[in-house]
Amino acid sequence: MNTVDVIDAREKAILVGIAYPPEVSRVQVEEYLEELAFLADTAGADVGRSMIQERRAADPGFAIGSGKVDELRSMVKASEADIVIFDDDLTPLQARNLERELACKVIDRTGLILQIFALRAKSFRAKMQVELAQLEYMLPRLTGQWTHLSKQKGGIGTKGPGETQIETDRRLVRSRIALLKKKLRDVSLQHDTQTRGRVSVPRVALVGYTNAGKSTLMNMLCPQAEAFAENRLFATLDTKTRRLELKINKLVLLSDTVGFIRKLPHTLVESFRSTLDEVLQADFLLHVIDLSHPGFEEQMKVVGDTLREIGVRHPNTIEVFNKIDALEDPATLLDLRARYPDAVFISAARGINLSELRLRIAAYVARDYTERKIRVHVADYKLIGYLYEHAEVTDRQCIDEDIELTFQVHKNNLKHIDALTGHLAI
């Protein structure tokens, strides 16, 4: 059972959305289906047609009404569709009933996102995380897949082979889940050991909705990053960390993380929690927002909700509105600057206002620096060299055989520096 296999050939897809007015309007669902079409394209499917039904509640057997099932069946036949994709999550029963009625593959939004993650996973760690999420998604959906084997009636001593097969599958899946969780814990411990030396350096994490331009921004700020950037959802799954030089001996570690999305599967959030440790450990965040998207404020809320789900309640966040070059009306930008006075407005692709962003990052970093002044003998070159390497020396005065140094040191390194220089303080 290889859960991360993906299909190379492009399939014909039909999209289905359900509106629940007044909570979820038809207009909202139309926007959601646009995003679902982008997801389908990223996964390797060509979207031909779509359908929206307004309901008070989902049908327990089919999610949509029986009349819409008939209409959908006709659409599938007419367009020779290979797959039907629902924007809402389907229960195992609903998916099974729909596949039987439509005679084609039926998946929901969660299954589609898992497919994309499987397609994008490159590193050993990302592949394990995706497989774990897929197995946890698959486990409750195993029931009924072997019913054709179980034709015996119930009763003592008449346990059917179908039930035995289901139990075997469940046991195999649970064993694989336990093994993957153990392996991911080991990889996380390994990662923590490798990155322990970064503690003294301020950390900044890029967060945002998928395709907001985080990787493009990282490449512009850190040209050596070579982060994969593409106009596709979830172009980045693995966290990439690079040095961002602000001034001499004043730098930060900038990390690009996986993008978030509306209805991001809980299984994925859980399995990628170790990857998102960079966000948890960051001194502050850069929240990158795609200003050109009509629903960017809802996307901002999705990112905030997802961060809270993984336990991040960060008071230090710089909102970075990206893609300002895509705005046609200059008045729109003026209005947004008034509504978000503390935000930075940039175009990562064209390099607009990146110097302002660097200054804002430097200002945030400066909050955590403390100034110290010491007097040291000129012969103590080891200590002087250490300070020049690990602190920002802002002033140097020669007095007889001594040197007076004024320097700034980050809070993460302050205790160690004070232990070395405390007796020399003036």
Helices and strands as residue ranges (DSSP letters): E 11-19, H 26-43, E 45-54, H 66-79, E 83-86, H 92-102, E 105-108, H 109-120, H 124-138, G 139-141, G 147-149, H 161-194, G 196-198, E 203-208, H 214-221, E 240-247, E 250-256, H 266-271, H 277-280, E 284-290, H 296-309, E 317-322, G 324-326, H 330-339, E 344-345, H 354-366, E 369-377, H 381-390, E 392-399, E 402-410, H 411-421, G 422-424
